[in-house]
Amino acid sequence: MKKTELLSISLYFIFSLLITGCESEDNEPVCRRFVSPECATLDFNTCSDDKGDYYEYDGSKYYCKDYFVAGDSDECGGAAEKLVSETNCVASSAATMKSGALSYKSFVLDAMSKVRSETILAAGCN
């Protein structure tokens, strides 16, 4: 066999391993539980599965794609807002209510970011 044929066969196998190497056979969702230190009712799971990223609260799943609105800076922003509103988590005074809701939303979005990173690691992709 010629060296060029061996090289092309070797490259084919290397590329096929790279392409399929990050595909996971495991369809179990990667989930992590988060509890806000500032708001006792903000207790939720952040998950990622083969259907996408979602929040789970009180038995309900809030998939990011279902609440995404064009122009959102984060694809899970709408789902995070819905989760915060469902938990009835508000700041203690009217003056800090708006900043409290923004703080809770950023906490929820940060939680999703952490789970996305864990999902990538669990799939074996870097």
C-alpha positions as a printed NumPy array, in Angstrom:
array([[  0.   ,   0.   ,   0.   ],
       [  1.221,   3.464,  -0.787],
       [  1.963,   5.962,   1.941],
       [ -0.595,   8.404,   0.548],
       [ -3.352,   5.783,   0.826],
       [ -2.394,   5.051,   4.437],
       [ -2.305,   8.752,   5.202],
       [ -5.748,   9.358,   3.718],
       [ -7.225,   6.376,   5.604],
       [ -5.601,   7.587,   8.837],
       [ -6.935,  11.112,   8.348],
       [-10.404,   9.726,   7.666],
       [-10.431,   7.826,  10.968],
       [ -9.037,  10.795,  12.892],
       [-11.68 ,  13.161,  11.505],
       [-14.482,  10.67 ,  12.122],
       [-13.36 ,  10.322,  15.751],
       [-13.245,  14.096,  16.165],
       [-16.701,  14.542,  14.686],
       [-18.373,  11.803,  16.733],
       [-16.164,  12.103,  19.825],
       [-18.335,  14.74 ,  21.504],
       [-21.64 ,  13.018,  20.861],
       [-23.013,  11.579,  24.04 ],
       [-24.879,   8.271,  24.179],
       [-26.304,   9.324,  27.526],
       [-29.538,  11.31 ,  27.16 ],
       [-29.869,  11.988,  30.878],
       [-30.2  ,  15.683,  31.664],
       [-27.427,  17.442,  33.519],
       [-29.066,  19.263,  36.426],
       [-27.906,  21.299,  39.373],
       [-29.968,  22.714,  42.217],
       [-29.664,  26.374,  43.184],
       [-31.061,  28.234,  46.188],
       [-30.851,  31.998,  46.441],
       [-29.305,  33.177,  49.704],
       [-31.45 ,  36.329,  49.543],
       [-34.816,  34.786,  48.736],
       [-36.045,  31.573,  50.311],
       [-38.631,  30.889,  47.588],
       [-36.028,  31.071,  44.796],
       [-35.192,  27.349,  44.953],
       [-34.91 ,  25.72 ,  41.508],
       [-33.053,  23.276,  39.274],
       [-31.173,  24.344,  36.189],
       [-30.911,  21.599,  33.592],
       [-29.732,  20.863,  30.097],
       [-30.842,  17.877,  28.046],
       [-31.144,  16.872,  24.404],
       [-34.12 ,  19.253,  23.983],
       [-32.206,  22.272,  25.308],
       [-31.603,  24.292,  28.45 ],
       [-34.395,  24.709,  30.979],
       [-35.257,  25.721,  34.512],
       [-37.313,  23.437,  36.735],
       [-39.369,  24.88 ,  39.558],
       [-42.239,  23.324,  41.492],
       [-42.661,  20.487,  38.968],
       [-42.742,  22.79 ,  35.922],
       [-40.085,  23.041,  33.226],
       [-39.285,  26.393,  31.627],
       [-37.367,  25.706,  28.402],
       [-35.302,  28.681,  27.301],
       [-36.392,  28.344,  23.681],
       [-40.068,  28.626,  24.686],
       [-39.551,  32.042,  26.32 ],
       [-36.926,  33.459,  23.955],
       [-37.772,  36.812,  22.391],
       [-35.756,  38.221,  19.495],
       [-33.372,  40.842,  20.8  ],
       [-32.778,  39.199,  24.184],
       [-29.137,  39.39 ,  25.247],
       [-29.319,  35.864,  26.699],
       [-31.423,  33.095,  25.179],
       [-32.63 ,  32.113,  28.667],
       [-33.562,  35.654,  29.73 ],
       [-37.301,  35.154,  29.199],
       [-37.329,  31.85 ,  31.049],
       [-35.363,  33.433,  33.907],
       [-37.913,  36.262,  34.166],
       [-40.76 ,  33.744,  34.19 ],
       [-39.057,  31.677,  36.899],
       [-38.449,  34.727,  39.107],
       [-42.084,  35.814,  38.7  ],
       [-43.37 ,  32.289,  39.481],
       [-41.392,  32.133,  42.728],
       [-42.991,  35.389,  43.932],
       [-39.523,  36.417,  44.969],
       [-39.444,  40.159,  45.593],
       [-37.239,  42.505,  47.518],
       [-38.264,  43.568,  50.995],
       [-39.063,  47.201,  50.196],
       [-40.699,  48.94 ,  47.249],
       [-37.582,  51.063,  46.677],
       [-35.399,  48.015,  46.115],
       [-37.997,  45.882,  44.349],
       [-36.753,  46.572,  40.818],
       [-33.075,  46.119,  41.696],
       [-33.998,  42.977,  43.653],
       [-35.793,  41.441,  40.656],
       [-32.791,  42.246,  38.445],
       [-30.482,  40.708,  41.04 ],
       [-32.573,  37.526,  41.151],
       [-32.682,  37.337,  37.359],
       [-28.894,  37.68 ,  37.117],
       [-28.543,  34.935,  39.76 ],
       [-30.785,  32.63 ,  37.69 ],
       [-28.906,  33.405,  34.449],
       [-25.57 ,  32.785,  36.176],
       [-26.884,  29.412,  37.347],
       [-27.711,  28.466,  33.748],
       [-24.229,  29.485,  32.654],
       [-22.687,  27.145,  35.225],
       [-24.863,  24.23 ,  34.127],
       [-24.017,  24.815,  30.462],
       [-20.324,  24.533,  31.36 ],
       [-20.97 ,  21.327,  33.31 ],
       [-22.938,  19.905,  30.385],
       [-20.052,  20.486,  28.008],
       [-17.667,  18.786,  30.423],
       [-20.055,  15.86 ,  30.941],
       [-20.302,  15.36 ,  27.176],
       [-16.513,  15.178,  26.966],
       [-16.166,  18.265,  24.798],
       [-13.898,  21.192,  25.59 ]])
